[in-house]
Amino acid sequence: MKKERSSFTSRIGFVLAAAGSAVGLGNLWRFPYLAAKYGGGTFLLVYIILAITFGFTLMIAEIAIGRKTRLSCIGAYRSLDKRFGFLGWLASLVPVIITPYYCVIGGWVMKYLAEFLTGNGLETASDSYFGSFTAVSLPGILGTPVTWFVIYVLINATVVLFGVEKGIEKVSRVMMPVLVILSIIIAGYSLTIPGAIDGLKYYLLPRMEDFSIYTVLAAMGQLFYSMSLAMGIMITYGSYMQKDNMLEHSVTQIEVFDTGFAIIAGMMIIPAMVAFSGGDTSLVRESAGAGLMFGVLPKVFESMLFGNVIGTVFFLLVLLAALTSSISLMETIVSIIVDKAKIGRKPAAILVTIGVLLLGMLSCLGYGPLAAIAPLGMAFLDFFDFISNSIMMPIVAFLTCILVGHIVGPKMVIDEVETSGTFRRKKLFVVMVRWIAPVMLLMILATEILKFFGVITV
């Protein structure tokens, strides 16, 4: 007898879980930097337009594939066309590569939250703190990133072990509303800082003189990486979606969650950083990634009234955002193993946990004991990020567009969407998936390769 597939119990449960997957570290440490660098309001306008066209097309295609086939990505692609079975394997490798290093970063967040919770957060503002921590040179068992990495992985594993309904859905129902509330609180407080309004104006008001093709490329790349696309996640979550849930409406809600959170993240960070630097916007334009989160922002908190409290709330927010994404990554791998190996969820989750712990140690120790090993001249974490995000994901998404747009045809997705309601953006979807999105994805891939070779600096 075929075992019935797990499913989300309601549409809101699905939306919160999928939105939680999309809302992650990229919204918090990459979006504000790009928005500041590429014209503030102009970047926001371009980003929103792309979200309701490009992002919508890719997301609804993946979720529809999952719901139609009721399979994780390996089986889903193969069931649509056997010639594209390889694409399922390629897509499945993306979360396998990303999950371990993402959990390492999640461990860093836990360490910083612990420091702020214990009243020591402002010590993290020193220039040497983050480098010493990641180089495994701080004293004590709680001073090593390995400890926090292991704790973070085990939290993820516990949620995944409980399954879709009792684990992922229940956790998402709690974490997502808390995430929204905390982000609004911090954004509100950020705007009360003297000088923050100048930063808000810079962030929200369009600067058309700054508009260029690089603005579009930056917004397009950020949107693509932010929405959990081309990782098998949305296909997996789509396979858990009930058939009577309105698919297009759900995707629209996920878009609103992800885009709204990214915009609020900018409101949390940009005004505060502009105020901190005395009205100079160059600090936020030049700060990205780990440097922004773990290097610059602790200095901003140090300068604030009640900085330790605000830092605590902020890193709690970051931890929740990281967890909602890493849980979805781990669940995707577990789902693939359950489908292919025909084993139960618990043994699959245990196997994945062990694998994540082993592979993640490379990234965890890559800035310290293993720093001498540098594939492509990068630390392990940066190497895994480049291979998965910059190379594999655009290729997977491009080939998905080719499959849906030209092999099985857009009608497959349209029919799946219309089983549960109308498809208002049907014509837009067809044009985007067949012609425009593939070109945009090739542009993203080309941009990332040119960035790697130092030809451009988007």
N, C-alpha and C positions, 0 to 999 in steps of 0.2 A: 504494500500500500504506500502510495506517495504521501509523504508528510506535508501537511498544509503549511504554506509559507507564513512566517510572522508578518504582522502588519501594524501600522499605526492605528489607534482606535478612533481617531477623528482627524478632520482636515486641519484643525488648529494644531494638533499634535505633530502632524507632518510638517506644517509650515514652520513651527517653532524649531523643530529639529533641523530642517534644511536651512533655515535662516541662521541658526546657530553654527552650522557648518561653514556657511559663507562668511559670517562675522568672525574675524580672527585677528591675528597679529598684524596682517597686512593693512587692515583698516586703521590701526593705531600707530604703526611706525613707518608706513610708506605713504599713505594717502596724504597726511598733513604736509609732509615734505614736498611731494609732487605738486599739491595745490599751491603751496607758497612759491615754488620755483617757476610754475608755468602760468602766472597771471591771476591767481586767486579766483575771483568770480568767473573769469573766462574758462578756466579749467573746470570749475563746477558745472557750468552750462554744458560744455562738451561732454563731460562725464555723464550727466543725466540723460542727454540725448542718446549716447551710446548704450546706457543701461536699458532703455526702453526699446532698443532696436537690436543691437549686436548681442548684448548680454541675454536679453529675453530669448532670442532665437536659439542660442546654444543651450540655455538651461531647459527650455521647454522640449527641445529635441532629446536631450539626455533623459529627462524624467519620463517622457512618453515612451522611450525605448525600454526603460526599466519596468514601467507599469504594464506595457503590452506583453513583454516576454516573461515577467515574473522571475527574472534571473539576475545574478550579479553580472559584471561587465564581460567576463570571458564567455559565458554561455549566451548572453544577450546579443553580442555582436555576431556570433556564429549562427544564432537562430535566424537572424535577418538575412545573412548571406554567408555561406561557408567560406567563401574566398576572403572574407574579412575576419575570420577567426583569429588571425594573428593580431588584429587590432585590439581584441579583448585582452590578450596576453600583454601587449604593450601598455595598455591603459592600466592593467592591474599592477604593473611594476611601479607606476607613479606613486601610489600610496605606500608601497613597500619601501621605496627610497625616502619619501618625505617623512613618514611617521616617526622614525627614530630620531632624526635631527630636530624635528618640531618638538618632540618631547624633551630634548635637551634644552631648547629655548624655554619651554614651559617650566623646567626645573630652575632656570635662571630667574624667572618671574617669581617662583615660589620663594627663592632665597631672598630676593629684594622685599617681597611682602613680609617675610618673617623679620627682616631687619627693621622695617618700619613699624610693625606690630609691637616689637619689643623696645621701641623708642630709640633705636640706633639707626634709623633710616637716613638721617642727615650725614652719617659717616660715609654713605655710599656716594656722596657728592665729590669726594676726592678724586683727583685725576687718575690715580693708580688703582683704585678699588676694583673696578670691573676687570681690568687686565690681570690683576693678581688672582681674582676669583676664577676666571676662565682658564688661567694658566695652572690651576690647582696648587697655588702657593699660599693660600690663606690657611691658618692653623685650625686644627680640630676637625672632627667628623662632619660638623655642620658648615665647615668652611670650604668643603670640596663640592664641585658641581655634580660629582657622581652620586652623592647621597640624595640630592634634590631631584636628579634625573630619575633615580629608582623610585622614589616616592611618587613622583608625577606619573610615571608609567603605571604603577600599581593602582592609582586612582582611576585612570582610564580603563584599565583592565577590569576593575570591579564593576563599573557602569556597564561595560560591554557584556560581562558575564551574566548580568541580570536580563539581558535581551532587549528587544525593541520596545515592547510595551512597558515593562516594569523597570527597565534601565534607561535607555536613551530618551524615550518620550517623557517619562516622569522627571528626569533631570532637566531636560530642555524646558519643560513647563515652569520650572522654578528658576533656572539660571537666566533665561532670556528676559523675563520681566525685571529681574534684579539688575541685569546688565543695562537695560534701558534706563532704569531709575538712577543708577549710579552715574551713568554718563551724563544725564541731564543735570544732576547735582554738581558734578565737577565742572561742566560747561558753564553753569550759572555762576559758580564761584569764580571761575577764571575771568569772567566778564566784569567782576567787581574790583579787580586789581587795577590800581592807578596806571593809566596808559594802555590798558587792554583794548579800549574801544578803537584806537588807531589800528591795532592788529586785526580787529574784527572787520573794519572797513577794508583793509588790505585783502582779507580773506574772502569777503563776500562781493565786493564791487568789481565788476569786470574791468580788465585792463586790456583793451583790444590791441593796443600797440605791442603787447607781449605775445599775441596769438601767432602761432606758426604750426607747421606740420609736426613739430616736436611736441606741441601741446596735445595734438590729436593722438600721436603715438604713445605718449606717456599715459594719457587717460585710457586709451584702449588697452594697453598692457596692464595697468592697475586693475581695471574692471575685470579683465580675463582672469587674472590671478586671484582676485578677491572673491569671486563667486563660486569657488569650489568646482570649477569645470575641468573636464578632461582628466579627472582623477578616479573615475568610476564611482564617486560618491553619490552624485545625483541619479545615476542609473540604479545604484543599490537602494537608495532611499525611495526612488520611484517604484521599485519592485515591491516595496512595503506599503505603497499607497493604495487605498481602497478605490475600487473602480467607480464608485458613485461620487467621489470628491471632484469638484470642478478644477480641472488641471490648469487652465489658463489663469483663473482667478488666484489659485494658489501660487503660481509662479510670480504673478504681479505682486502679491503680498511679500514674497521672499525678496523681490527686487527692492520694495519699499524699505523693508527691514535693513537690508545690507547697505543700500545707498544712504538711507537716513542715518544709520550708525556711523558711516564713514564721514558724512558731513558734520555730525556732532563731534566726532573725534577731532576734526579740524578746529572746531570751536573750542574744544578743551585745551588744545595744545598751542595753536598759532597765536591767539591773543596773549596768552601767558608768556610765551617766549619773546614776543615783540616787546611786551612790557618789561620783561627781565633784561632785555638788551637795550633799553632806553629808546625804543622806537625803531631800532635797526632790524630790518627783515632778513638780513643776510644769514643770521644764525640759524633760523629755521630752514632757509633755502639750502643750506650746506649740511644740515644734519639729517641723516636717514638711517633706517635700520636699527641695529643694536646700539649704534652711537647715540641716536636720539633717545631711545628708551632707557638705556642703562648708563649713559654718559652725561647727556645734557639735561634731561628732565630732573634728575635728583638735584642738580645745581639750582634749577628753577624752584623746586620745592623748598630748598634751603633758604631761598630769598623771600619766601612767602610767610605771612602770618599764619600760624597753625600748619606750617609746612609738613610736619611729620604726620598729622592727621590726614591732610589732603593726599600725601604720598601713599599712606595706607589704603585709602579708598581707591586711589588710582590703580595701584598694583593689584588690588582685589578685583577691580574691573578687568584689568589685563589678564589676570589668571582665569576668570570666567570665560572671557573671549577665547583664550587659548584652548581651554578645555572643551568648549563646544565644537571647536574645529578638530582637535586631535582625537576626540571620541569618535567622530564621524570617519576619520581616516582609519582608525583601528577597526571600527565596525565593518568598513569596506573590505579590508583584508580578511577578517573573520568570515564574512559572507561568501567571499570567493572560495575559501578553503572548505567551508561547509558544503557549498554546491559541487565543487570538483572532487573533493576527497570523500564525500558522503559520510561525514562524521558529525557528531553532535556539536552544539555551540560551545559547551564548556571545554572539551579537549581542544577545539579549534582556537578558542580564546587563550588558553594556556600556551599553546604552541606559538601563537602570534606574540604573546607577552615575552616569552623567552627570546624569540627572534629580534624583537624590538630592543630588548635590553642588550643583547650581544652586538647588534649592528650599531646601536646608538652609542656604544662606548667609543667608537672611532671618532664621532663628532664631539663627544663629551671630553675626550682627552686630546682632541686635535689641536688645541691652542696651548697645550702643556707638554706632557710626556711624548706625545706623538707629533709634535709640531714639525719635526724634521722631515716627516713624510708629507709631501705636498703634491697630490695629483693635479696636473695642469697648472702647477704653481699656486694652488689654493690649499687652505686648510680643509679637512674632511667635510666640515659642515658646509662651507661655501661651495665645495665641489659638488656635493650631493644636491644642494639647492640649485646650482647652475644646470646640472644634467637634467633634473626633473622639471623645474619650472621653466627654464629658458629654452630647452631643446625638446624634451619629450612631450610636454603638455601642448604646445602649439601644433606639433605633428599629429597627436591624437585627435585634437579638435578639428584640424584641417581634414583629416581622413574621415572623421565622423560626418562632416558636412558633405564630403564627396559621396559617402554611403547613402545618407538621407536625401541629399539633393539630386543625385544622378543615378544611383543604382537601384535602391528600393523605391525611391520617389518620395516627395514630401507628403503625398496622400496617406502614407502609413502613419505619420505623426498627426496629420489633420484628423484622420478617422479616430485615432485614439483620444485626442482632445475632445472631439465632438460626441464621444460616448457618454460624457458627463456634463455637457453644456455647449454653448456656442463658442466659436473661435473667432473673436473680433479682429485679431491681428493676423488673420490667415494669409492675406495677400502680402503683407509685410514679411511674414515668416518665409513664404515661398521665395520671394526675391532675395532675402537675406541669406537663407541657407544654401541656395543654389549658386549665387554669384558674388554677393558682396562680402559675406562672412569669410569664405575661403581666401579671398584676396587680403582681407584684414589680418587673418591669421598668418599668412605668409609674410606680411609686413612685420608682425610681431616677432616672428622667428628670425627674419633678416635683421631686425633692429637689435635683438639680443646677441646675435652672432657678431655684428659689427661693434657692439659695446664691448664684447669680450676681447676683441682684437684692438680696442682703443680707437676705432675709426670715428665713433660718435660717443657722446656722453649724455644720452637722454636720461 
